[in-house]
Amino acid sequence: MSLREELCYKAHQMEVEEDFYSYEFSNDEDLPVYKDSEELFAALRQKEDEVLLAAQVGNALLMENRQLKEERDAHHDKYTQQLE
């Protein structure tokens, strides 16, 4: 393997390591214990609802951001024309 290939490989490996990491629970953390499958399914449904809500909030923020950028650009164009 050439030096160039080795450096590219190491750079790619570093990118992968930064993107993915393992998570280990410490013994100090209290993990929830579910008595039966119904409790577990209820908790999973709640988490799913929270994820969906977070996605909706994220989409709303993206749309608002896009709108604000368009307004900013319109104001910029307007004031640029006034200065000319």
C-alpha positions in Angstrom: 0.0 0.0 0.0 1.4 3.4 -1.0 1.7 6.2 1.4 -1.1 8.1 -0.3 -3.4 5.1 -0.1 -2.5 4.6 3.6 -3.2 8.2 4.4 -6.5 8.1 2.6 -7.4 4.9 4.4 -6.5 6.4 7.8 -8.5 9.6 7.0 -11.5 7.5 6.0 -11.1 5.4 9.1 -11.0 8.5 11.3 -14.2 9.8 9.7 -16.0 6.5 10.3 -14.8 6.5 13.9 -16.1 10.0 14.4 -19.5 9.2 13.0 -20.1 6.0 14.8 -19.3 5.2 18.4 -20.4 2.6 20.8 -22.2 3.5 24.0 -21.7 1.6 27.1 -23.9 2.0 30.1 -22.1 2.5 33.4 -23.1 0.6 36.4 -24.2 3.8 38.1 -27.0 4.4 35.5 -30.5 3.3 36.4 -32.0 1.6 33.4 -35.7 1.4 33.3 -37.1 -2.1 34.1 -40.4 -3.0 32.6 -42.7 -5.4 34.3 -44.3 -6.7 31.2 -44.4 -6.3 27.5 -47.3 -3.8 27.7 -45.2 -1.4 29.7 -42.4 -1.8 27.2 -44.7 -1.2 24.2 -46.2 1.8 25.9 -42.8 3.3 26.5 -41.8 2.6 22.9 -44.9 4.3 21.6 -44.2 7.3 23.8 -40.6 7.5 22.5 -41.9 7.2 18.9 -44.4 10.0 19.5 -41.5 12.1 21.0 -39.4 11.4 17.9 -42.2 12.3 15.5 -42.9 15.5 17.5 -39.2 16.4 17.3 -39.2 15.8 13.5 -42.2 18.0 13.1 -40.6 20.8 15.2 -37.4 20.4 13.1 -39.3 20.7 9.9 -41.2 23.7 11.1 -37.9 25.4 12.1 -36.4 24.6 8.7 -39.4 26.1 6.9 -39.3 29.2 9.1 -35.5 29.5 8.5 -36.1 29.2 4.7 -38.8 31.9 4.9 -36.6 34.2 6.9 -33.7 33.8 4.4 -36.1 34.6 1.5 -37.3 37.8 3.4 -33.7 38.8 4.2 -32.7 38.4 0.5 -35.8 40.4 -0.6 -34.8 43.2 1.9 -31.2 43.0 0.7 -32.3 43.4 -2.9 -34.6 46.2 -2.1 -32.1 48.2 -0.1 -29.4 47.5 -2.7 -31.6 49.0 -5.4 -32.3 52.0 -3.3 -28.6 52.6 -2.7 -27.9 52.5 -6.5 
